[in-house]
């Protein structure tokens, strides 16, 4: 099996860089022929993944977290490429949803022995993502979390929440044909983000539907009390939380709001969410 292994040296606060030699040894021990390349920047990771997906490799392996996976899929050749994931990020939410092991040896075994399955690919203004995209409080937290260097995993997201919340004010948006005043809204292809927050608990990665969760205007205190319930998905029972499903959602706002997905900045409002016509082949345990 001929693999291309792309690793993001900054993923997981350096976790991918620290374990790349061990990953190489494990994959070669399984008989894989391996080409390894380090990404130098977000754009470089996207370029390498695009070129590798069209180069005839059996599998293009991404060593990194949700952000690395997001960058890799943006221009990935969905028709010709097959992707595999070595979870080395802070949260690895998409790997958790698919059942891809975070233990290095088990993940390497799956890369060689596993069978690809097809998953949906979401788009925001034509830019692909796999997990959860959001705007409002959600995206402001994501932006702040990207600047935190001294914490790892879900602690990064929790710390960012407490830092952003005191100065946050609701936003006026138009969602499809309805005017709303919201704290934030997310459109999920997958059910969770932020190291285990099940923000759209009913989302499935292969049902050809997107799940929308709107957190309507409420007090900062009520929002803070509700957030812990999102780890189990029970926040959707709150009276100021609305959920629905569909194949397309449009957002407009008087002010320009940033849209983040999988921890990466995607675009700004106005934004249209939808599904890519083609699916992604990714190596994962059976559904």
N, C-alpha and C positions, 0 to 999 in steps of 0.2 A: 504494500500500500504506500503510495507516494503522498506525503503530507506537506503542506506549507504551514509553518507555525509562525504566527505574528504575535508579538507580545508588546504590550504597552508598559514601559518601565515605571510609570507613575501610578499604575492601577493598584488599588488596595494599599495606598500609601507606601508603594515600593514592593508589595508582596509578589507581584508578577516577576519583577526583576530578580528578587532573591531566590526564586524557585525555578527559574528557567533552565538551569543546568540539570537539576533533578528531573524536570519534566522531559528534557531531551533524552536523558539516560533511560528513563522508563519507556518512552516511546520507541527508542531504538532497540531496547531489549525485547520488545514485542515484534520486532522485525520490520518496523516502519522505515521507509526511506524519507529523510527529513531535510527540508530547506527552512532555515530560520531567518527571520528578519525583525529587527526592532523598529518600532514606529518612533519618529522624531517629533511629531506634533499631531493634533487631531486630524488635520487635513491629510497628513502623510499616512495615517492609519487607514483613512477612507480610500486613498489612492492604492495602497498596497493590497487591500482587500479586493478592490475592484479588479485590479490587474491579475491577482492570483485566482480569482473566481473564474476568469476566462482563460486560464493558462493550462487547463487540463489536469490539475491536481485531483486526486480522489477526494480529498477533504481539505478545506481551509480551516485551520484551527486558530481560534482567537484566545489568547491568554490574557485575561483581564476581567473587568466587571461589567455591569450593565451599561456604563458609559462607553466602554470599548466596543461592546457588542452593537450599541446604537450607531457608533461611527462606522463600524465595519459593514453594516447592512445598508447604509444609505445609498451606495452605488454598486452594491454587490450584484453580480450577474445571476439573477434568480433562475434563468433558464438553464444555465450550464453548471453553476457552482453548487457545492454541498458544504455547509458550514458545520463546524464542531466547536465546542466551547470548553475551555479549561478555566473554571471559575476561580478568579484570583482577585476579586474586587472587595469592596467594603460591605456591600449588601448582597450582591448576587441574587437578586429577586427573580430574574427570569430563569436562572438555573434552578432555583428552588421550585418554581412552578412546574418546570418540565421534569423534575426529578433527577437532574444531572448532579452527581455527587460532588461535594466540595473537597473531599479527600483526594489528594493528588494522584495516588496510584489508581484508585477506583475510577477517577475521571479519565485517566490515560487509557485504562482498560476499555472503557466505554467508547472512547474515540476510535480505537482499533476494531473492537468487536461489535459495537452498536450498529443499529439500523437507522437510517434517516427517517424522520417523519416530517410531514408538511405542517407548517403553522402559518397563520395569517400575518400579513404585514400591514400595519396602519400607516397613514400618511397625514401630515399637517402641512397645508400649502404645498403639497407635492413632495415634502421631505419625509422619508421613511422613519418609522420607529417601531419597536416591538412591544414595549411594555405599557407605561402609563404616561400620558401627556397632561399638563395642567397649566392653568393661568390664574392670576390673582395671588392670594396668600401662598398658595402652593408653589408657584414659580418664584416668588420672592424668597421663600425658604430654600428652594433649590439653589438659587444664585448665592445666597449667603453660605450655604453648606459647602459649596465648591471652594470657598475661601478659607474654610477651617482646616488647619493642618495638624492640630495636636490631638484629634480624636479619630476613632475608627468605627466602622459599622453603623448600627442604628443610633448610636450616641451622637453622631455627627448631625443627624436629622433632628433629633430631640433638642440638642443644643441650639440649632438654628431656629427651631420653632419658638423657643423662649426668648431669643434675641430679637426676632422679627415681630412677634405678636404685640408688644406694647405700643408700637408706633403704626400698626396697620389700620387702615380704614377700608371699608367695603368699596366695591367697584360697581358702576352701572354698565351693564352689557346687554346686548341683544343676542339671544340664543335662538337660532332659526327665526321665528317670527314673533318671539316674546321678549319684552323688555323685563330685565331682572336686576335686582340689586343683590350682589353675591359677595361672600367671603372668598370663595374660589370654586372652580369647576375643573373636573378631570374627565378625560376621554381615554378609557382603558381598552387595550387589546388583551392585556394580561390583568390579573386580579390585584397585584400588589406592587408596592415600591417602598423606598425608604427603610429597607432592612426588615420587612415583614408586615408593613401596614396594608391591610386588605381593604383598600379604598373602594374597589368595585368587586365585591366578593363573588358575584355571579359570573364574572367574565371568564370566557374560555378562549384559548389561543387559536382554536381551529373551527369556530362556529360561524365564521363569515359575518360576525356582528361586532359592533363596538358598544361598550357600556359607558354611559354618561352618569356622573354623579355631581350634583349641584349642591353646594353648601350655601344656602340662602343667608341673607343678613341676620346676624345674631350678635349677642354680646361677646366680648373677648373671653369672659369667664365661661359662658356656655360652650364656646368653641373649645376652650382648653379642657373642659370636663369631658367633652365628647371625643376628643382625639384618642385617648387611650382605648376606647371601645373599637376604634378602627383596626386595631390589631387582631380582632376577632370578626370584624365585619358587622358588628351589631350597631354601629353608628347609623346605619341606614334606617333604623327605627325612629330616629329623632325627628321631631316635627319640622325642623328647618332643613332636613336633608331630603333631596329628591333624586330618584334614580330612574333611568329609562334605558332602552336599547335601540339601536338603529344602525344604519350603514353610512349615514352622513350627518354631520352637525356643523353649523356655521355660527361663528361668533363675531360680533362687531362691538366696538367700544369707542367712546368719545376720546379717551386717552389711549395712548399706545401701551398695550400690555404685552409683556414677554411671555412666550410659550416655551416651557421646558419639558423634555421627555427623557426618561431614563437618566436623569441628572445632567443632561446636556441641553444647551440652548438650541432651539430649533428655528423659531420664527417669531413674529409678532402679530398682533391683531391688526386688521381683520384676518381671520384664519378659518379655513375650511378643513374639516377632518373627514377622512374616508378610508377606504381599503384599497390597497394595491391589487391590480388584476391578478398578478401571479403570487404564489405563495413561496415561502422560504423552506428549503430542505435543510433540516438541522438534525444532527445525531443526538438522540435522546432515548431513554427507556420507552417502552410501549405505553400508549395512553392509558 
